Amino acid sequence: MSSGKSAGMIIFVVGIIILIGYGLYQGFENLSLENIDAVIAIGVVAIILGLIVLFVSIVIEQQQGKKKMKEEIKKEDLEP
């Protein structure tokens, strides 16, 4: 697994663990948009950041794979 995927997965999992742990601790008693605690905000940001890192690393990996495949295929094989 590439470092981008590993970092994205770790950030994503940490964000989920933070939210689950805090949700169990508080029981979602007083959750409202005006009164969002810092732990929830950090957890949501970590999840979103992790997903963005995963998405970007997958797109980059696919682009590199396309480039390698084009190099491996002989030019005459591409002509009709």
Wavefront OBJ file of the C-alpha trace (Angstrom):
o trace
v 0.000 0.000 0.000
v 1.388 3.394 -0.930
v 2.128 6.008 1.695
v -0.754 8.181 0.496
v -3.261 5.387 0.976
v -1.791 4.481 4.357
v -1.916 8.073 5.595
v -5.445 8.566 4.301
v -6.648 5.321 5.860
v -5.050 6.134 9.215
v -6.562 9.627 9.302
v -9.958 8.247 8.287
v -9.912 5.498 10.938
v -8.740 7.912 13.647
v -11.590 10.267 12.789
v -14.118 7.448 12.992
v -12.702 6.220 16.300
v -12.845 9.746 17.735
v -16.464 10.171 16.716
v -17.564 6.743 17.947
v -15.755 7.148 21.243
v -17.096 10.604 21.864
v -20.588 9.576 20.794
v -20.565 6.751 23.289
v -19.210 9.060 25.979
v -21.767 11.813 25.494
v -24.623 9.708 24.191
v -25.438 12.491 21.750
v -27.396 14.306 24.468
v -27.012 17.908 23.432
v -26.019 17.759 19.792
v -27.061 20.899 17.944
v -25.493 23.007 15.214
v -24.862 25.934 17.552
v -23.212 23.790 20.196
v -20.830 21.450 18.378
v -17.927 20.424 20.588
v -14.337 20.560 19.425
v -13.997 16.767 19.544
v -16.841 16.305 17.065
v -15.447 18.996 14.781
v -11.979 17.388 14.854
v -13.465 13.968 14.150
v -15.499 15.181 11.188
v -12.529 17.090 9.777
v -10.330 13.990 10.168
v -12.861 11.836 8.305
v -13.209 14.339 5.458
v -9.439 14.869 5.234
v -8.850 11.107 5.228
v -11.347 10.589 2.416
v -9.752 13.373 0.363
v -6.268 11.899 0.841
v -7.528 8.429 -0.138
v -9.307 9.769 -3.218
v -6.312 11.787 -4.409
v -3.861 8.915 -3.860
v -6.114 6.502 -5.776
v -6.442 8.938 -8.697
v -2.661 9.439 -8.785
v -2.059 5.693 -8.674
v -4.495 5.096 -11.537
v -2.813 7.768 -13.645
v 0.579 6.145 -13.055
v -0.895 2.764 -13.964
v -2.288 4.147 -17.229
v 1.092 5.612 -18.085
v 2.861 2.298 -17.426
v 0.301 0.382 -19.462
v 0.705 2.721 -22.435
v 4.483 2.274 -22.248
v 4.158 -1.524 -22.086
v 1.831 -1.764 -25.093
v 3.739 -1.630 -28.328
v 2.833 1.137 -30.715
v 2.029 -1.248 -33.563
v -0.436 -3.124 -31.323
v -2.477 0.057 -30.992
v -2.886 0.590 -34.749
v -5.917 -1.016 -36.472
l 1 2 3 4 5 6 7 8 9 10 11 12 13 14 15 16 17 18 19 20 21 22 23 24 25 26 27 28 29 30 31 32 33 34 35 36 37 38 39 40 41 42 43 44 45 46 47 48 49 50 51 52 53 54 55 56 57 58 59 60 61 62 63 64 65 66 67 68 69 70 71 72 73 74 75 76 77 78 79 80
